[in-house]
Amino acid sequence: MAKVGLADFMPGNGSDGGTQRLFWALWPDETVRRAVARLARGVISSGHLVPPENLHVTLAFLGDVPVEAISRVRAIGAELPGSAFALELDRIGCWPRPRISWIAPSHMPVLLVQLHRELRQALRKAGFPAPARRFAPHMTLARRSAPHAFQNVTPVVWSIERIALIRSHLEQIGARYEILYEWPLRLKNTRG
Ligand code: 2AM
């Protein structure tokens, strides 16, 4: 099959019949979602809180992927040799320019660095544009928030045992995310 070129990834709302707006993510379970949402409500006092069901950590944003290329995106997930790890979300901060408040790990697990690297390499090898941004794992908590100080919080310990391919539906009330596929990570070593 032909390689997908940059021209195939033009921005759009992902709802036209020929493409789907996709990204790779770590998707929290209900317990993590609730704990993070509670922290966010307590700490962030401006902007729009992300609904708990939308909370996630993006691994790689693909943008609009032609439907005929999705089987190759899936194949990457099936072949990714990542291992499970624990992520401690313990720091709330903000990026003033995009006006985003986030929660992130103050310690970056080696296994997360490896997982991201393997995913980026696999995407590149399969002809997809690899993420250009430096990898700064975070969970967006609020958008259009006013700048605020960093704050260390009691860690939310998240046991990450799978990765997910997510479809983003851009709707009038905001983004709606759909888990298209999930793949388990190897349960060898749960601490990075
Ligand atoms: P964010 O949380 O920092 O906004 C779906 O849009 C997810 O992909 C979001 O978590 C978003 O990150 C992330 N993302 C990364 N690069 C993006 C881009 N160029 N456009 C939109 N979302 C992007």
Residues whose N, C-alpha, C, O or C-beta is under 5 A from the ligand:
A	BS01	2AM	F23 T58 F61 T140
